[in-house]
Amino acid sequence: KQRFVKSLSLALCFGAAMASPQLLAKTFRVAVGDGAGGTQHELGKSFSEELKQRTEGKHDTQLFLNGQLGDEQATVNDASMGLLDFSILAINNITPFSPSVGVLTLPYMVQSLDDAVTLTQGEVGQQLVDNTIRDAGVRIVGWAYSGFRVLTNSKQPVSSLADLEGLKIRVPNNEIMIDTYRAWGINPTPMAWSETFTGLQMGVVDGQDNPYITVSAMKFDEVQKYITNIRYLFSIEPLVMSEAVFQEQPEDVQQAILAAGKAATEHSAEWLVAQEDRIKAELVENGMEITEPANGEQEWIDKAVSQVWPKYYDQLGGKEKLNQILQSLGRDTI
Ligand code: MLT
């Protein structure tokens, strides 16, 4: 009997050794909310190349663009249950699952690419990584930087808040963004990202806000005419991994994933700087008209900051916490 057990375990060991190269090689599935040519796509491609290089070609990814694997908010649920390996989505679509992430969608908090890099790659970013693992079961392993969300619509040039009257504006299902539009005097329409193009095309809504690069990647120039160059939200779009799937990986693969995510994040910042102006010019060539907000955007800023910020102090860890963040960005405290 002993001999049988010994040969059985030898056979199992041998089988495992033979099978291991195949078992280890894995193509991770990555949901991408936006279309081709956007910052999410670029982050995904870069992450994939970096991961392949760091795992000697064993690990790769397959990107499913344009919300093919479901709406951005739905992909967080799927990843948290281990049904999906990765998702690249806008930070504002993670906030419903992990409210502290809302610090990155507070209107006028992030005022430049530098601010975005400081917050995501410093202490605040690390806390948000920990919080999203705890609250949403997903681990942020990389960040795409997409530029300011500008307002687009199909009806009229918008410069002042009064111009917004009567416009139906789509927003993500994100409380802070809904409250921002309310502070600006209108009631926006929450709508899933995957339904937004059709919503604009069918006239269910007249407008929406997203960065120039996203407007282009989603072909919104086909259904929108006017852009208002507001700067209330600098769009930050993380690459998140199912924490359950991350924990299943051997240590060396985990390290390769984290390093690939870091490298892809650096690439994203460079890519934004290199591409944003070109893409903005293309939108104008395609017929879009850009309007600057009146008086340096002052009324937009005043209303949003005075009415929205106080409502979220508690959810975001208190006023003191926000003051620390403002100080780390070299700005006045509140
Ligand atoms: C949204 O507006 O829902 C998202 O920010 C869009 C995106 O992921 O690009």
Residues whose N, C-alpha, C, O or C-beta is under 5 A from the ligand:
A	BS01	MLT	G33 D34 L89 A90 P172 W193 D209 T214
